[in-house]
Amino acid sequence: MKAVERGYSLVEVLVALMLGVLISGAAFQLFAANQRTFALQNALSSLHEDGQMVLRYMMADARNAGRGSALLGAIPGVIFDASAAVRSVDGGDGGNDSVVLNYFGITDCQGTTVAAEVEIINRYFVGNDGVLSCSGNLSAGEVELLPNVESFQVQYGIDTSPGDGVGATQYVGANALTAANPVVAIRFALLLSSGEVSIGTDSSAESYYVLDQKVDTDDDQKIRRVFMSTVQLRNYNWDDV
């Protein structure tokens, strides 16, 4: 007698197809979750790297502020006089600040170099496009340092009682600086965003405090972080502080 040949029934085929769809869907969801996690970690890493990098850059330049010359003498570390062609400005509520550092040297923040020491004037500011830039008096134009800057704030540590050995007793904006109270420290703060990278959550609308400014952000699914650092000015006559 012939052996009876049997195949899969329609029900068995449908069950197998359903199991295949479920397993494939689970695998796809796992892949998508891993992709989102990788994108989030990469965006966070880039954000922290960019924030720390630009802070180190500005802090290194600020440590030069006020550096004088044996031939040309001392020089103010921060330019804030309203009569100056370029000066530090307090952007006020909702605005970005700018800071102008001043010292004797041979290279400005854009990399232009001269043979002998001259007065270096570097201005750090954020343009309308949200890019932190620097312009040096030895160069033409400006150099872009960092994009996606949503707030740039600067405060200045002043000595309100010179000669008491205390140092910075108060932090104020550029518009409150006076010649009577020397600047002995500078505090930088930046609110950075991840640009086009989405965090994939329901809402990203938050409020951030950037020094004395409160910044309310949109629900645009971007990652944001605040970076802040304080640097003490080295080139000041600390015997008088």
Beta strands, then each sheet from edge to edge (+ up, - down):
strand 1: 99-107
strand 2: 113-126
strand 3: 132-136
strand 4: 143-146
strand 5: 149-158
strand 6: 170-172
strand 7: 183-193
strand 8: 207-210
strand 9: 213-216
strand 10: 224-232
sheet 1: 1+ 2- 3+ 4-
sheet 2: 6+ 5- 7+ 10-
sheet 3: 8+ 9-
end
